[in-house]
Amino acid sequence: MLVRRGYNPDLSYAAFDGNAIVSFTLNRTGSFNGAPTGYDTGT
């Protein structure tokens, strides 16, 4: 799924409470109508 959606780990983030991940966003870049665009591929 991540490969198909174009996941980019350099653009993705996680929030931690100690050692536990409490929130994350997996992001990618692309284009929409010819304009550079960022996408949330999963939260």
PDB file of all heavy atoms in Angstrom:
ATOM      1  N   MET A   1       0.823  -1.178   0.000  1.00  0.00           N
ATOM      2  CA  MET A   1       0.000   0.000   0.000  1.00  0.00           C
ATOM      3  C   MET A   1       0.870   1.245   0.000  1.00  0.00           C
ATOM      4  O   MET A   1       0.591   2.183  -0.737  1.00  0.00           O
ATOM      5  CB  MET A   1      -0.922  -0.008   1.205  1.00  0.00           C
ATOM      6  CG  MET A   1      -1.762   1.243   1.303  1.00  0.00           C
ATOM      7  SD  MET A   1      -2.686   1.408   2.841  1.00  0.00           S
ATOM      8  CE  MET A   1      -1.463   2.057   3.910  1.00  0.00           C
ATOM      9  N   LEU A   2       1.913   1.272   0.831  1.00  0.00           N
ATOM     10  CA  LEU A   2       2.760   2.466   0.903  1.00  0.00           C
ATOM     11  C   LEU A   2       3.474   2.725  -0.417  1.00  0.00           C
ATOM     12  O   LEU A   2       3.584   3.877  -0.843  1.00  0.00           O
ATOM     13  CB  LEU A   2       3.767   2.332   2.046  1.00  0.00           C
ATOM     14  CG  LEU A   2       3.165   2.304   3.443  1.00  0.00           C
ATOM     15  CD1 LEU A   2       4.257   2.055   4.480  1.00  0.00           C
ATOM     16  CD2 LEU A   2       2.412   3.565   3.756  1.00  0.00           C
ATOM     17  N   VAL A   3       3.941   1.677  -1.074  1.00  0.00           N
ATOM     18  CA  VAL A   3       4.600   1.837  -2.374  1.00  0.00           C
ATOM     19  C   VAL A   3       3.600   2.361  -3.399  1.00  0.00           C
ATOM     20  O   VAL A   3       3.883   3.291  -4.149  1.00  0.00           O
ATOM     21  CB  VAL A   3       5.232   0.505  -2.834  1.00  0.00           C
ATOM     22  CG1 VAL A   3       5.712   0.596  -4.270  1.00  0.00           C
ATOM     23  CG2 VAL A   3       6.366   0.115  -1.911  1.00  0.00           C
ATOM     24  N   ARG A   4       2.416   1.769  -3.436  1.00  0.00           N
ATOM     25  CA  ARG A   4       1.386   2.183  -4.391  1.00  0.00           C
ATOM     26  C   ARG A   4       1.003   3.654  -4.194  1.00  0.00           C
ATOM     27  O   ARG A   4       0.779   4.380  -5.146  1.00  0.00           O
ATOM     28  CB  ARG A   4       0.155   1.282  -4.242  1.00  0.00           C
ATOM     29  CG  ARG A   4      -0.928   1.576  -5.270  1.00  0.00           C
ATOM     30  CD  ARG A   4      -2.148   0.674  -5.113  1.00  0.00           C
ATOM     31  NE  ARG A   4      -2.877   1.068  -3.932  1.00  0.00           N
ATOM     32  CZ  ARG A   4      -3.244   0.267  -2.948  1.00  0.00           C
ATOM     33  NH1 ARG A   4      -2.931  -1.010  -2.983  1.00  0.00           N
ATOM     34  NH2 ARG A   4      -3.915   0.700  -1.905  1.00  0.00           N
ATOM     35  N   ARG A   5       0.942   4.104  -2.950  1.00  0.00           N
ATOM     36  CA  ARG A   5       0.554   5.490  -2.669  1.00  0.00           C
ATOM     37  C   ARG A   5       1.712   6.475  -2.749  1.00  0.00           C
ATOM     38  O   ARG A   5       1.507   7.676  -2.627  1.00  0.00           O
ATOM     39  CB  ARG A   5      -0.086   5.570  -1.284  1.00  0.00           C
ATOM     40  CG  ARG A   5      -1.417   4.883  -1.225  1.00  0.00           C
ATOM     41  CD  ARG A   5      -2.049   5.063   0.118  1.00  0.00           C
ATOM     42  NE  ARG A   5      -3.351   4.434   0.176  1.00  0.00           N
ATOM     43  CZ  ARG A   5      -4.111   4.435   1.238  1.00  0.00           C
ATOM     44  NH1 ARG A   5      -3.702   5.040   2.343  1.00  0.00           N
ATOM     45  NH2 ARG A   5      -5.280   3.835   1.224  1.00  0.00           N
ATOM     46  N   GLY A   6       2.945   5.998  -2.898  1.00  0.00           N
ATOM     47  CA  GLY A   6       4.088   6.890  -3.052  1.00  0.00           C
ATOM     48  C   GLY A   6       4.648   7.443  -1.754  1.00  0.00           C
ATOM     49  O   GLY A   6       5.261   8.505  -1.733  1.00  0.00           O
ATOM     50  N   TYR A   7       4.461   6.729  -0.661  1.00  0.00           N
ATOM     51  CA  TYR A   7       4.953   7.135   0.666  1.00  0.00           C
ATOM     52  C   TYR A   7       6.408   7.588   0.609  1.00  0.00           C
ATOM     53  O   TYR A   7       7.247   6.934   0.012  1.00  0.00           O
ATOM     54  CB  TYR A   7       4.793   5.950   1.613  1.00  0.00           C
ATOM     55  CG  TYR A   7       5.616   5.985   2.861  1.00  0.00           C
ATOM     56  CD1 TYR A   7       5.346   6.904   3.867  1.00  0.00           C
ATOM     57  CD2 TYR A   7       6.655   5.090   3.056  1.00  0.00           C
ATOM     58  CE1 TYR A   7       6.092   6.913   5.034  1.00  0.00           C
ATOM     59  CE2 TYR A   7       7.399   5.090   4.224  1.00  0.00           C
ATOM     60  CZ  TYR A   7       7.112   6.008   5.206  1.00  0.00           C
ATOM     61  OH  TYR A   7       7.846   6.016   6.358  1.00  0.00           O
ATOM     62  N   ASN A   8       6.687   8.720   1.243  1.00  0.00           N
ATOM     63  CA  ASN A   8       8.047   9.260   1.332  1.00  0.00           C
ATOM     64  C   ASN A   8       8.399   9.420   2.815  1.00  0.00           C
ATOM     65  O   ASN A   8       7.867  10.319   3.473  1.00  0.00           O
ATOM     66  CB  ASN A   8       8.144  10.597   0.613  1.00  0.00           C
ATOM     67  CG  ASN A   8       9.546  11.154   0.601  1.00  0.00           C
ATOM     68  OD1 ASN A   8      10.359  10.852   1.458  1.00  0.00           O
ATOM     69  ND2 ASN A   8       9.828  11.978  -0.380  1.00  0.00           N
ATOM     70  N   PRO A   9       9.284   8.588   3.363  1.00  0.00           N
ATOM     71  CA  PRO A   9       9.600   8.673   4.792  1.00  0.00           C
ATOM     72  C   PRO A   9      10.253   9.996   5.187  1.00  0.00           C
ATOM     73  O   PRO A   9      10.125  10.414   6.335  1.00  0.00           O
ATOM     74  CB  PRO A   9      10.536   7.490   5.034  1.00  0.00           C
ATOM     75  CG  PRO A   9      11.090   7.155   3.700  1.00  0.00           C
ATOM     76  CD  PRO A   9      10.022   7.522   2.702  1.00  0.00           C
ATOM     77  N   ASP A  10      10.913  10.676   4.255  1.00  0.00           N
ATOM     78  CA  ASP A  10      11.531  11.966   4.576  1.00  0.00           C
ATOM     79  C   ASP A  10      10.495  13.062   4.809  1.00  0.00           C
ATOM     80  O   ASP A  10      10.813  14.100   5.395  1.00  0.00           O
ATOM     81  CB  ASP A  10      12.484  12.402   3.466  1.00  0.00           C
ATOM     82  CG  ASP A  10      13.690  11.483   3.354  1.00  0.00           C
ATOM     83  OD1 ASP A  10      14.099  10.905   4.379  1.00  0.00           O
ATOM     84  OD2 ASP A  10      14.213  11.350   2.239  1.00  0.00           O
ATOM     85  N   LEU A  11       9.262  12.853   4.373  1.00  0.00           N
ATOM     86  CA  LEU A  11       8.191  13.845   4.533  1.00  0.00           C
ATOM     87  C   LEU A  11       7.154  13.428   5.561  1.00  0.00           C
ATOM     88  O   LEU A  11       6.126  14.088   5.704  1.00  0.00           O
ATOM     89  CB  LEU A  11       7.488  14.071   3.183  1.00  0.00           C
ATOM     90  CG  LEU A  11       8.367  14.549   2.038  1.00  0.00           C
ATOM     91  CD1 LEU A  11       7.565  14.587   0.750  1.00  0.00           C
ATOM     92  CD2 LEU A  11       8.958  15.912   2.354  1.00  0.00           C
ATOM     93  N   SER A  12       7.401  12.342   6.269  1.00  0.00           N
ATOM     94  CA  SER A  12       6.424  11.781   7.193  1.00  0.00           C
ATOM     95  C   SER A  12       6.873  11.968   8.637  1.00  0.00           C
ATOM     96  O   SER A  12       8.059  12.079   8.913  1.00  0.00           O
ATOM     97  CB  SER A  12       6.230  10.298   6.874  1.00  0.00           C
ATOM     98  OG  SER A  12       5.807  10.161   5.533  1.00  0.00           O
ATOM     99  N   TYR A  13       5.900  12.015   9.547  1.00  0.00           N
ATOM    100  CA  TYR A  13       6.168  12.387  10.935  1.00  0.00           C
ATOM    101  C   TYR A  13       5.415  11.494  11.904  1.00  0.00           C
ATOM    102  O   TYR A  13       4.383  10.942  11.561  1.00  0.00           O
ATOM    103  CB  TYR A  13       5.741  13.838  11.191  1.00  0.00           C
ATOM    104  CG  TYR A  13       6.369  14.798  10.234  1.00  0.00           C
ATOM    105  CD1 TYR A  13       5.732  15.157   9.057  1.00  0.00           C
ATOM    106  CD2 TYR A  13       7.624  15.330  10.493  1.00  0.00           C
ATOM    107  CE1 TYR A  13       6.325  16.032   8.158  1.00  0.00           C
ATOM    108  CE2 TYR A  13       8.224  16.207   9.591  1.00  0.00           C
ATOM    109  CZ  TYR A  13       7.559  16.553   8.438  1.00  0.00           C
ATOM    110  OH  TYR A  13       8.150  17.409   7.553  1.00  0.00           O
ATOM    111  N   ALA A  14       5.950  11.416  13.128  1.00  0.00           N
ATOM    112  CA  ALA A  14       5.278  10.712  14.212  1.00  0.00           C
ATOM    113  C   ALA A  14       5.438  11.530  15.485  1.00  0.00           C
ATOM    114  O   ALA A  14       6.428  12.220  15.671  1.00  0.00           O
ATOM    115  CB  ALA A  14       5.864   9.320  14.409  1.00  0.00           C
ATOM    116  N   ALA A  15       4.436  11.433  16.351  1.00  0.00           N
ATOM    117  CA  ALA A  15       4.487  12.049  17.681  1.00  0.00           C
ATOM    118  C   ALA A  15       4.560  10.917  18.703  1.00  0.00           C
ATOM    119  O   ALA A  15       3.869   9.906  18.570  1.00  0.00           O
ATOM    120  CB  ALA A  15       3.248  12.907  17.930  1.00  0.00           C
ATOM    121  N   PHE A  16       5.405  11.088  19.702  1.00  0.00           N
ATOM    122  CA  PHE A  16       5.647  10.043  20.690  1.00  0.00           C
ATOM    123  C   PHE A  16       5.262  10.504  22.091  1.00  0.00           C
ATOM    124  O   PHE A  16       5.392  11.680  22.431  1.00  0.00           O
ATOM    125  CB  PHE A  16       7.137   9.675  20.707  1.00  0.00           C
ATOM    126  CG  PHE A  16       7.610   9.007  19.448  1.00  0.00           C
ATOM    127  CD1 PHE A  16       7.996   9.748  18.344  1.00  0.00           C
ATOM    128  CD2 PHE A  16       7.670   7.625  19.378  1.00  0.00           C
ATOM    129  CE1 PHE A  16       8.441   9.128  17.188  1.00  0.00           C
ATOM    130  CE2 PHE A  16       8.109   6.993  18.225  1.00  0.00           C
ATOM    131  CZ  PHE A  16       8.492   7.747  17.130  1.00  0.00           C
ATOM    132  N   ASP A  17       4.820   9.564  22.889  1.00  0.00           N
ATOM    133  CA  ASP A  17       4.657   9.729  24.331  1.00  0.00           C
ATOM    134  C   ASP A  17       5.590   8.691  24.936  1.00  0.00           C
ATOM    135  O   ASP A  17       5.260   7.508  24.982  1.00  0.00           O
ATOM    136  CB  ASP A  17       3.214   9.498  24.749  1.00  0.00           C
ATOM    137  CG  ASP A  17       2.997   9.685  26.241  1.00  0.00           C
ATOM    138  OD1 ASP A  17       3.923  10.136  26.939  1.00  0.00           O
ATOM    139  OD2 ASP A  17       1.879   9.381  26.707  1.00  0.00           O
ATOM    140  N   GLY A  18       6.780   9.131  25.331  1.00  0.00           N
ATOM    141  CA  GLY A  18       7.812   8.178  25.736  1.00  0.00           C
ATOM    142  C   GLY A  18       8.274   7.417  24.502  1.00  0.00           C
ATOM    143  O   GLY A  18       8.652   8.007  23.506  1.00  0.00           O
ATOM    144  N   ASN A  19       8.163   6.091  24.544  1.00  0.00           N
ATOM    145  CA  ASN A  19       8.540   5.260  23.392  1.00  0.00           C
ATOM    146  C   ASN A  19       7.357   4.855  22.524  1.00  0.00           C
ATOM    147  O   ASN A  19       7.525   4.152  21.539  1.00  0.00           O
ATOM    148  CB  ASN A  19       9.265   3.997  23.863  1.00  0.00           C
ATOM    149  CG  ASN A  19      10.640   4.303  24.412  1.00  0.00           C
ATOM    150  OD1 ASN A  19      11.307   5.231  23.961  1.00  0.00           O
ATOM    151  ND2 ASN A  19      11.071   3.533  25.399  1.00  0.00           N
ATOM    152  N   ALA A  20       6.148   5.279  22.889  1.00  0.00           N
ATOM    153  CA  ALA A  20       4.948   4.882  22.152  1.00  0.00           C
ATOM    154  C   ALA A  20       4.557   5.938  21.126  1.00  0.00           C
ATOM    155  O   ALA A  20       4.498   7.126  21.445  1.00  0.00           O
ATOM    156  CB  ALA A  20       3.784   4.666  23.110  1.00  0.00           C
ATOM    157  N   ILE A  21       4.286   5.507  19.897  1.00  0.00           N
ATOM    158  CA  ILE A  21       3.760   6.422  18.877  1.00  0.00           C
ATOM    159  C   ILE A  21       2.297   6.694  19.210  1.00  0.00           C
ATOM    160  O   ILE A  21       1.503   5.763  19.377  1.00  0.00           O
ATOM    161  CB  ILE A  21       3.880   5.823  17.470  1.00  0.00           C
ATOM    162  CG1 ILE A  21       5.343   5.681  17.082  1.00  0.00           C
ATOM    163  CG2 ILE A  21       3.146   6.691  16.449  1.00  0.00           C
ATOM    164  CD1 ILE A  21       5.561   5.014  15.743  1.00  0.00           C
ATOM    165  N   VAL A  22       1.925   7.958  19.327  1.00  0.00           N
ATOM    166  CA  VAL A  22       0.546   8.323  19.626  1.00  0.00           C
ATOM    167  C   VAL A  22      -0.163   8.950  18.427  1.00  0.00           C
ATOM    168  O   VAL A  22      -1.389   9.082  18.426  1.00  0.00           O
ATOM    169  CB  VAL A  22       0.461   9.261  20.852  1.00  0.00           C
ATOM    170  CG1 VAL A  22       0.920   8.530  22.103  1.00  0.00           C
ATOM    171  CG2 VAL A  22       1.277  10.520  20.644  1.00  0.00           C
ATOM    172  N   SER A  23       0.600   9.338  17.418  1.00  0.00           N
ATOM    173  CA  SER A  23       0.026   9.917  16.213  1.00  0.00           C
ATOM    174  C   SER A  23       1.060   9.861  15.094  1.00  0.00           C
ATOM    175  O   SER A  23       2.255   9.890  15.356  1.00  0.00           O
ATOM    176  CB  SER A  23      -0.379  11.372  16.481  1.00  0.00           C
ATOM    177  OG  SER A  23      -0.915  11.964  15.331  1.00  0.00           O
ATOM    178  N   PHE A  24       0.604   9.758  13.847  1.00  0.00           N
ATOM    179  CA  PHE A  24       1.535   9.774  12.723  1.00  0.00           C
ATOM    180  C   PHE A  24       0.843  10.269  11.465  1.00  0.00           C
ATOM    181  O   PHE A  24      -0.382  10.242  11.364  1.00  0.00           O
ATOM    182  CB  PHE A  24       2.142   8.388  12.471  1.00  0.00           C
ATOM    183  CG  PHE A  24       1.138   7.357  12.008  1.00  0.00           C
ATOM    184  CD1 PHE A  24       0.890   7.173  10.663  1.00  0.00           C
ATOM    185  CD2 PHE A  24       0.469   6.579  12.930  1.00  0.00           C
ATOM    186  CE1 PHE A  24      -0.036   6.229  10.234  1.00  0.00           C
ATOM    187  CE2 PHE A  24      -0.449   5.634  12.515  1.00  0.00           C
ATOM    188  CZ  PHE A  24      -0.703   5.455  11.171  1.00  0.00           C
ATOM    189  N   THR A  25       1.626  10.729  10.519  1.00  0.00           N
ATOM    190  CA  THR A  25       1.142  11.066   9.189  1.00  0.00           C
ATOM    191  C   THR A  25       2.166  10.590   8.172  1.00  0.00           C
ATOM    192  O   THR A  25       3.359  10.797   8.351  1.00  0.00           O
ATOM    193  CB  THR A  25       0.835  12.569   9.038  1.00  0.00           C
ATOM    194  OG1 THR A  25       0.348  12.814   7.715  1.00  0.00           O
ATOM    195  CG2 THR A  25       2.027  13.434   9.294  1.00  0.00           C
ATOM    196  N   LEU A  26       1.694   9.890   7.152  1.00  0.00           N
ATOM    197  CA  LEU A  26       2.536   9.377   6.075  1.00  0.00           C
ATOM    198  C   LEU A  26       2.258  10.240   4.848  1.00  0.00           C
ATOM    199  O   LEU A  26       1.108  10.340   4.406  1.00  0.00           O
ATOM    200  CB  LEU A  26       2.205   7.907   5.787  1.00  0.00           C
ATOM    201  CG  LEU A  26       2.275   6.978   6.998  1.00  0.00           C
ATOM    202  CD1 LEU A  26       1.817   5.577   6.626  1.00  0.00           C
ATOM    203  CD2 LEU A  26       3.659   6.963   7.600  1.00  0.00           C
ATOM    204  N   ASN A  27       3.274  10.864   4.312  1.00  0.00           N
ATOM    205  CA  ASN A  27       3.087  11.863   3.266  1.00  0.00           C
ATOM    206  C   ASN A  27       3.806  11.509   1.980  1.00  0.00           C
ATOM    207  O   ASN A  27       4.712  10.680   1.959  1.00  0.00           O
ATOM    208  CB  ASN A  27       3.570  13.225   3.759  1.00  0.00           C
ATOM    209  CG  ASN A  27       2.795  13.681   4.967  1.00  0.00           C
ATOM    210  OD1 ASN A  27       1.587  13.735   4.951  1.00  0.00           O
ATOM    211  ND2 ASN A  27       3.497  13.989   6.036  1.00  0.00           N
ATOM    212  N   ARG A  28       3.435  12.185   0.913  1.00  0.00           N
ATOM    213  CA  ARG A  28       4.068  12.063  -0.390  1.00  0.00           C
ATOM    214  C   ARG A  28       3.936  13.382  -1.130  1.00  0.00           C
ATOM    215  O   ARG A  28       3.203  14.272  -0.694  1.00  0.00           O
ATOM    216  CB  ARG A  28       3.425  10.965  -1.214  1.00  0.00           C
ATOM    217  CG  ARG A  28       1.983  11.326  -1.597  1.00  0.00           C
ATOM    218  CD  ARG A  28       1.432  10.513  -2.702  1.00  0.00           C
ATOM    219  NE  ARG A  28       1.952  10.988  -3.972  1.00  0.00           N
ATOM    220  CZ  ARG A  28       1.553  10.578  -5.140  1.00  0.00           C
ATOM    221  NH1 ARG A  28       0.614   9.675  -5.244  1.00  0.00           N
ATOM    222  NH2 ARG A  28       2.069  11.037  -6.239  1.00  0.00           N
ATOM    223  N   THR A  29       4.632  13.514  -2.218  1.00  0.00           N
ATOM    224  CA  THR A  29       4.452  14.663  -3.104  1.00  0.00           C
ATOM    225  C   THR A  29       4.026  14.164  -4.466  1.00  0.00           C
ATOM    226  O   THR A  29       4.203  12.994  -4.813  1.00  0.00           O
ATOM    227  CB  THR A  29       5.740  15.494  -3.252  1.00  0.00           C
ATOM    228  OG1 THR A  29       6.770  14.649  -3.753  1.00  0.00           O
ATOM    229  CG2 THR A  29       6.157  16.124  -1.938  1.00  0.00           C
ATOM    230  N   GLY A  30       3.451  15.048  -5.227  1.00  0.00           N
ATOM    231  CA  GLY A  30       3.007  14.723  -6.576  1.00  0.00           C
ATOM    232  C   GLY A  30       2.621  16.002  -7.271  1.00  0.00           C
ATOM    233  O   GLY A  30       3.146  17.081  -6.962  1.00  0.00           O
ATOM    234  N   SER A  31       1.679  15.911  -8.183  1.00  0.00           N
ATOM    235  CA  SER A  31       1.177  17.109  -8.849  1.00  0.00           C
ATOM    236  C   SER A  31      -0.321  16.971  -9.041  1.00  0.00           C
ATOM    237  O   SER A  31      -0.860  15.868  -9.154  1.00  0.00           O
ATOM    238  CB  SER A  31       1.872  17.330 -10.192  1.00  0.00           C
ATOM    239  OG  SER A  31       1.574  16.283 -11.077  1.00  0.00           O
ATOM    240  N   PHE A  32      -0.985  18.105  -9.056  1.00  0.00           N
ATOM    241  CA  PHE A  32      -2.419  18.176  -9.292  1.00  0.00           C
ATOM    242  C   PHE A  32      -2.652  19.311 -10.259  1.00  0.00           C
ATOM    243  O   PHE A  32      -2.296  20.461  -9.966  1.00  0.00           O
ATOM    244  CB  PHE A  32      -3.184  18.399  -7.989  1.00  0.00           C
ATOM    245  CG  PHE A  32      -4.671  18.469  -8.179  1.00  0.00           C
ATOM    246  CD1 PHE A  32      -5.396  17.313  -8.420  1.00  0.00           C
ATOM    247  CD2 PHE A  32      -5.334  19.674  -8.130  1.00  0.00           C
ATOM    248  CE1 PHE A  32      -6.762  17.368  -8.602  1.00  0.00           C
ATOM    249  CE2 PHE A  32      -6.697  19.735  -8.307  1.00  0.00           C
ATOM    250  CZ  PHE A  32      -7.422  18.583  -8.548  1.00  0.00           C
ATOM    251  N   ASN A  33      -3.190  19.015 -11.408  1.00  0.00           N
ATOM    252  CA  ASN A  33      -3.371  20.018 -12.469  1.00  0.00           C
ATOM    253  C   ASN A  33      -2.071  20.744 -12.769  1.00  0.00           C
ATOM    254  O   ASN A  33      -2.050  21.955 -12.987  1.00  0.00           O
ATOM    255  CB  ASN A  33      -4.480  21.006 -12.115  1.00  0.00           C
ATOM    256  CG  ASN A  33      -5.854  20.372 -12.122  1.00  0.00           C
ATOM    257  OD1 ASN A  33      -6.107  19.427 -12.853  1.00  0.00           O
ATOM    258  ND2 ASN A  33      -6.743  20.882 -11.303  1.00  0.00           N
ATOM    259  N   GLY A  34      -0.953  20.013 -12.718  1.00  0.00           N
ATOM    260  CA  GLY A  34       0.351  20.580 -13.054  1.00  0.00           C
ATOM    261  C   GLY A  34       1.030  21.334 -11.928  1.00  0.00           C
ATOM    262  O   GLY A  34       2.142  21.811 -12.097  1.00  0.00           O
ATOM    263  N   ALA A  35       0.408  21.467 -10.771  1.00  0.00           N
ATOM    264  CA  ALA A  35       0.990  22.193  -9.636  1.00  0.00           C
ATOM    265  C   ALA A  35       1.589  21.209  -8.642  1.00  0.00           C
ATOM    266  O   ALA A  35       0.965  20.183  -8.329  1.00  0.00           O
ATOM    267  CB  ALA A  35      -0.061  23.045  -8.942  1.00  0.00           C
ATOM    268  N   PRO A  36       2.789  21.489  -8.106  1.00  0.00           N
ATOM    269  CA  PRO A  36       3.359  20.633  -7.064  1.00  0.00           C
ATOM    270  C   PRO A  36       2.406  20.566  -5.867  1.00  0.00           C
ATOM    271  O   PRO A  36       1.867  21.584  -5.446  1.00  0.00           O
ATOM    272  CB  PRO A  36       4.669  21.334  -6.677  1.00  0.00           C
ATOM    273  CG  PRO A  36       4.955  22.249  -7.805  1.00  0.00           C
ATOM    274  CD  PRO A  36       3.648  22.623  -8.420  1.00  0.00           C
ATOM    275  N   THR A  37       2.205  19.361  -5.365  1.00  0.00           N
ATOM    276  CA  THR A  37       1.204  19.144  -4.330  1.00  0.00           C
ATOM    277  C   THR A  37       1.720  18.136  -3.307  1.00  0.00           C
ATOM    278  O   THR A  37       2.404  17.189  -3.663  1.00  0.00           O
ATOM    279  CB  THR A  37      -0.094  18.590  -4.962  1.00  0.00           C
ATOM    280  OG1 THR A  37      -0.496  19.462  -6.021  1.00  0.00           O
ATOM    281  CG2 THR A  37      -1.214  18.502  -3.958  1.00  0.00           C
ATOM    282  N   GLY A  38       1.388  18.336  -2.032  1.00  0.00           N
ATOM    283  CA  GLY A  38       1.676  17.376  -0.972  1.00  0.00           C
ATOM    284  C   GLY A  38       0.398  16.625  -0.629  1.00  0.00           C
ATOM    285  O   GLY A  38      -0.691  17.186  -0.662  1.00  0.00           O
ATOM    286  N   TYR A  39       0.543  15.341  -0.308  1.00  0.00           N
ATOM    287  CA  TYR A  39      -0.599  14.497   0.017  1.00  0.00           C
ATOM    288  C   TYR A  39      -0.364  13.770   1.323  1.00  0.00           C
ATOM    289  O   TYR A  39       0.731  13.295   1.592  1.00  0.00           O
ATOM    290  CB  TYR A  39      -0.800  13.419  -1.063  1.00  0.00           C
ATOM    291  CG  TYR A  39      -1.122  13.929  -2.417  1.00  0.00           C
ATOM    292  CD1 TYR A  39      -0.116  14.156  -3.355  1.00  0.00           C
ATOM    293  CD2 TYR A  39      -2.438  14.187  -2.796  1.00  0.00           C
ATOM    294  CE1 TYR A  39      -0.408  14.605  -4.624  1.00  0.00           C
ATOM    295  CE2 TYR A  39      -2.733  14.644  -4.066  1.00  0.00           C
ATOM    296  CZ  TYR A  39      -1.724  14.856  -4.979  1.00  0.00           C
ATOM    297  OH  TYR A  39      -2.005  15.300  -6.225  1.00  0.00           O
ATOM    298  N   ASP A  40      -1.415  13.634   2.118  1.00  0.00           N
ATOM    299  CA  ASP A  40      -1.427  12.764   3.288  1.00  0.00           C
ATOM    300  C   ASP A  40      -1.888  11.396   2.793  1.00  0.00           C
ATOM    301  O   ASP A  40      -3.027  11.247   2.370  1.00  0.00           O
ATOM    302  CB  ASP A  40      -2.374  13.328   4.333  1.00  0.00           C
ATOM    303  CG  ASP A  40      -2.571  12.415   5.521  1.00  0.00           C
ATOM    304  OD1 ASP A  40      -1.824  11.443   5.661  1.00  0.00           O
ATOM    305  OD2 ASP A  40      -3.497  12.676   6.300  1.00  0.00           O
ATOM    306  N   THR A  41      -0.985  10.410   2.808  1.00  0.00           N
ATOM    307  CA  THR A  41      -1.353   9.077   2.319  1.00  0.00           C
ATOM    308  C   THR A  41      -1.863   8.163   3.434  1.00  0.00           C
ATOM    309  O   THR A  41      -2.335   7.079   3.158  1.00  0.00           O
ATOM    310  CB  THR A  41      -0.157   8.404   1.613  1.00  0.00           C
ATOM    311  OG1 THR A  41       0.875   8.185   2.552  1.00  0.00           O
ATOM    312  CG2 THR A  41       0.335   9.226   0.460  1.00  0.00           C
ATOM    313  N   GLY A  42      -1.757   8.623   4.681  1.00  0.00           N
ATOM    314  CA  GLY A  42      -2.275   7.834   5.797  1.00  0.00           C
ATOM    315  C   GLY A  42      -2.029   8.532   7.119  1.00  0.00           C
ATOM    316  O   GLY A  42      -1.007   9.160   7.302  1.00  0.00           O
ATOM    317  N   THR A  43      -3.011   8.465   8.028  1.00  0.00           N
ATOM    318  CA  THR A  43      -2.856   9.032   9.370  1.00  0.00           C
ATOM    319  C   THR A  43      -3.359   8.045  10.390  1.00  0.00           C
ATOM    320  O   THR A  43      -4.087   7.133  10.065  1.00  0.00           O
ATOM    321  CB  THR A  43      -3.664  10.338   9.543  1.00  0.00           C
ATOM    322  OG1 THR A  43      -4.949  10.176   9.008  1.00  0.00           O
ATOM    323  CG2 THR A  43      -2.990  11.510   8.914  1.00  0.00           C
TER     324      THR A  43
END
